[in-house]
Amino acid sequence: MSAPFYLADIGEVIMEWHRVNDRGGIGQRPVYRVECGDCSTVLSDRCMRAALLSDKKTVIYSTDMRPTTVGYIYGDYSAPCCGCRLRDIACIACGKELGYNITFPCTKCLSSENNSHYWMFRECNVTSKQILFEGNIKYY
């Protein structure tokens, strides 16, 4: 299976995320709850939103922790713009394809500034809600 045209190397995603979302302190950056677009299974409460440099209309959500509600589908493939290895992921509740995992980041991407977010969800396959914090309380 060939890689979708809108995949980007992790360095590109991170640089664009900082450009779009950098608002000062770490605590001020938006965090999102992301759910499967078909069955509403919660995928992560630790996602950040980014637009791809290669296609500014393409939005993804990324997280640094492996979601327990996704599984791998198909095999690894090479990212079209770098040496990273990717594998598509799907919701384990309903089977909807959601995005991809960077299974082996390339040297170029690892050497650039990164946020260790290797789990990517395509905006068109998920729903999201910004998480708001007031003290130690989370609001969706």
N, C-alpha and C positions, 0 to 999 in steps of 0.2 A: 504494500500500500504506500503510495507516495504521500509526502507531507503536504498538508494544506498550505495554500499560498500565503496565508497570513501569519505563519509562525515567525518568530524573531528570536535572535540569540538573547540569552538572559541579560547580557550587558546592555543591549538596546532597550529592553523592557525596563530595566532599572533606571537608566538615564532618563527615559521619557517619563517614568513614574515621578522621579524627582522634579523634573521640569513642570509637570502638571500639578503635582500635589505638595511640593515643598512649601510649607507655610510657617516655618520657624522651628519650634521644638518638636521632638518626637511625639510627645503626648498630644500634639495638636493635629497630627495627620489622621485623616479619616480611616476608620476601620469598619469593615462590612461583614454582616452575616450573609452567607451565600447558600442558596438552596437549589435543588434540582428544579429545572423549569417545568418538568412533567409531573413529578409526584411530591414535590415540596420537601423531600428529605434534606435535612440540614447537612451541608457539606463542610462548612467551616465558619467559625466566629472570629477568624483571624485574617481575613482577606484585606488586601489593598487593591485599589483600582488603578489601572494604567492604560494608556493609549499607546499603540505601537508606532514607532518612528516611521516604519515602512508603509503604514496605512493608518493615518491618524483617526479614521472613522472606526477602526477596530479596537474595541475595548476588551480588556481581559481583567480578571481578578486573580490575584496570586496569593499563596500562603506558604509559610515556612514549615508547617507541620503536615505530615501525611494524614489525609482524611481517612477515617475508618469506614466511611460510607461509600468509598469508591473502590473499583477494581480495575486491573489492567485489561485491555483488550488489544488484540493483534500483537505484533512483535515490535521491537525497537526499530527505529529508522533514524536517519541523519537529518539534522536541521538543515534547511536549504541555505542558510547564510553563515554558518560556522561549523565547528566540529562537534557540537553537542549531540548526544544521543537522546532521543525522545521516545515516549511510549504513550499512546492514547489511553484515556481513562473514561470509565462510565459509572453511572450510579448503580450500586449493587441492589437497590430496591426495585428499580424499573428497567434498568439496562440502557438508559439514554446516554449517548456519548456526550461528554461534558467538556473535555479539554485534553490536556496532556501533562505528563510529568517529565522533567529533565532528569533522566536516569543517570547520565554521565556528562557533567558539564565539561566543556573543552578548556584547555589551558588559557586561551584568549579570554573567555568569559570569567573564569576563576580569577584571573589576574586583574580584571577590571573591578571597579567598585561594585559590590553586589549586596543584596539584602538576604541572601540564602533562601529566597522564595523559588522553589523548584516545582510547585504544583500550580498549574495554570488552568483557569476556567474561562471559556469563551462566554462573553456577555449574552450572546444569542441563545445559549443553552441553559442559562441559570436565571434566577431572580436574586435580587440583593436588597438589603436594608442596611442603611448606615447605623452603626451602633453609637449611641450617645452615652457619655458617662457623666454622672453627677456623683462625685465622691467615689465610693466603692460600688455604686449601683449602675447596672447596665440598662439602657432603654433601647428598644428596637423601633 
